[in-house]
Amino acid sequence: MLQTKRTSLRPFTITDYPAVFEFGSNPEVAKYTGDALLQDPQEAKDIITNIFESDYKKYGYGRWATVYKPDNKVIGFAGLKYLPEFDEVDIGFRFLPQYWNKGIATEVSLEIIKYGFETLKLQRIIGIADPLNLGSCKVLQKIGLQFYKSDDYNGDGKNYNYYQLQKENYPPKV
């Protein structure tokens, strides 16, 4: 679907469940997400069917499998997700720790933003991150999103950083 120098982004399929289980059961990956660790590969299949594939059908986009070309391996996800509770489109990424700090999140996110504004004709893209997740906060800023508020996200009592990029400010000056 989308290509960068080092990655391919494509819709998840049920055959990706081992990769989803690998990153979904990794405590380092889940540290700042608020998501429970996956305990069983069936939970990974359920996420693919009930979240990823459901979003593709309902909205025409969602989080995509991120394949790291040099290893030909699904290393996590990246993409846009419609958040009906906010009526907003969120950019997100989640990768296995051995792929952190290599610029992959920035590389894929720039391509995703381009897709969101140029193909989907979105007017605004937001990003939400735990303020303790310095890596994700830095990526969101690096790709042109600007902090606009600190607020609750999922009812867990914590405040999260909210970032945004308006279409009129695209392309960002990176």
N, C-alpha and C positions, 0 to 999 in steps of 0.2 A: 504493500500500500504506500508507505513512505520509505525513502532511502536516505541515509546519511553516509558519510565516508566510512564509518565503522559499523553501522547498524542497519537493520531492516525492521520496520514496524509493520505488523500485520495483525489482523483479527486473531484472537485466540480460538483454538479448536479444542475439542475434548481430548485430543491426543497430547495436548500440552499439560495435562494434569500433573505429571511428575515435576515439571518445572514450577508450576504454581504451588505445589506442595513444598518444594524446596525453599522458595523464597517466603512462602506463607507460614512456614514452621520455624523460620530463623529468628531467634530473639533479637538479634541486632537490627534486622530489617523492620521488625514490628515495634521497636522501642518507642518511637514517637508517633505511631499511627493510631493508637487507641484500639486497634484490632486485636482480638484474641489470637493466639498462636493456633495454627491448624494442627490437629492431633491425628488426622487420618486422611489418606489420599482421597477418600470419597468426598471430604469437605472441599478439596480442590476442584473436583469435578462439579460439585454444586455451585461453586463460585463462577466457574466458566459458564455453566448453563444459566444460572439464575441472576447473575450480575452482568458479566461481560457480554454474553450473547444476547441477553435481554435488552441491554442498552443499545447494542447495534441495531436490533429490530425496532425498538421504540423510538430512538432518536437519530439513528443513522451514523452514529459514532460512539466511541467509548474508549476505555483503556485498551491499548494494543500490546500484544506480545512484542518484546524488544529482543531481537536476535542480534547477538554480538558476532559479526561476520568472521573475525579471525578465529573464533572458537566454534562457530556454527551452533551456538547455544542460546536458548531463551534465558536471559539473565534477569528478567523482571518485567515490569510493565511501564508504559508511558502513554499519555494521551489526554484527551479531553473527556470530561464527564459532566453531564447535565445534572445539576442539583435542584430538584423541584422545590425543595423546602426554602430555597433562596431565589429561585428563578434566575440562576446564574450558571455559567459554564466554567468549570474548574480545570486547570491544568495540573496534572499530577504525574509522579514518577516514583518507582520503587525498584531497586536493584539489589542483587546479592552484594554483600560487603566487599568481595574481592574486585568489584568493578567500580567502587567508589573512588573519588578523587582522581579520576582520569579524564574529566571533562565530558563524559558520556551524557550525563543529565542535561548539561547545557547544549550539547550538540543536538540531541533529539528534541529538546524543548523548543529550540529556535525553529526547527522544521515544523513542529506541531502548531506553534503560534502562526506561522505562515499559512498552514493548512486551515486553521480556524478563521483567520481573517480573509484570506483570498478565495478559498474554496467554499467554506461554510457561510461566509459573509457575516460572521459574528461582529457585534459592535463592541463587545467587552469580554475579556478573559480574566478570571480571577485565579489566585493561588492562595491556599490556606496551609499554614505550617505551624507546628509547635515551635514557639520561640527558642526552645532549647535545642532544636534541630538546626544548628547553625549552618550545616551544609546545604540543606534545602532552602533555607532563607536566603543564603548567598546566591544560589542558582536562580531563584525567582527574581532577585534584584539584577543579577547579571544578564538575564534574558529580557530585561526592560520593564518588569512589573514594579510598581511603586507601592510601598506600604501605605495603607489608608485607615486601618483600625485594628484594635486588639479587642477580641470578643469571644464569647462562647461559640463552640461549633457543634458539638454532639451531645450536649447536656451533661458532660462529665465534670462540670464545675471549673474547668481550666479555661484560661484565655489563650487564644490562638492568634497569630499574626495573619492579617488579611492583606493581600497584595492585589493590584489590578493593572491592566493595560487596556486603555481605550483604543479603538481602531484609529482615531485621529492621531494618536501618538505612535502608530506603527508605520514603518518598521522602527524598532527601538534603536537608539544609538548605543550599540554594544561595543 
